[in-house]
Amino acid sequence: MLTFAISGALAAIAATLYAPINLIYPAMGHLVITKAFVIIILGGMGSVPGAILGGLVIGFAESFGGFYLSPDYQDIVAFILLVVILSLRPQGLLKSGGR
C-alpha cells in the first residue's frame, strides 16, 4: 500500500514539473508511459537492473539518434531499438531474477 502512495506522489510531482514545459492536454502522458513500457520490456520483465540498463540504452540511443539523424525521429529510435533487440534476444537484455 505504501508503494502505491509513493508512486502516486512521485507521479504528481513529475506532472507538476512537466506541465510548464509542454501544453496540458488529456493525453499528455501517453508517450512517457509508452517509453516506460519499452524500457521494461527491453530490460527484461521483472529485472530491476535490466530496467536501469534499458533506460540508459534508450536514453543514449534517443540522444544520439536525435543528434545524428534528426530531432523529429528521436522518439521513433526507442521503438526501432526495441524491435531490433527483441529480434535478437527475446527475453530482453537481462533475464528476470524470478522464475
Sequence and secondary structure as in RCSB ss.txt:
>XXXX:A:sequence
MLTFAISGALAAIAATLYAPINLIYPAMGHLVITKAFVIIILGGMGSVPGAILGGLVIGFAESFGGFYLSPDYQD
IVAFILLVVILSLRPQGLLKSGGR
>XXXX:A:secstr
 HHHHHHHHHHHHHHHHHTTTS   TTTTHHHHHHHHHHHHHH TT HHHHHHHHHHHHHHHHHHHHHT GGGHH
HHHHHHHHHHHHH TT SS  S  
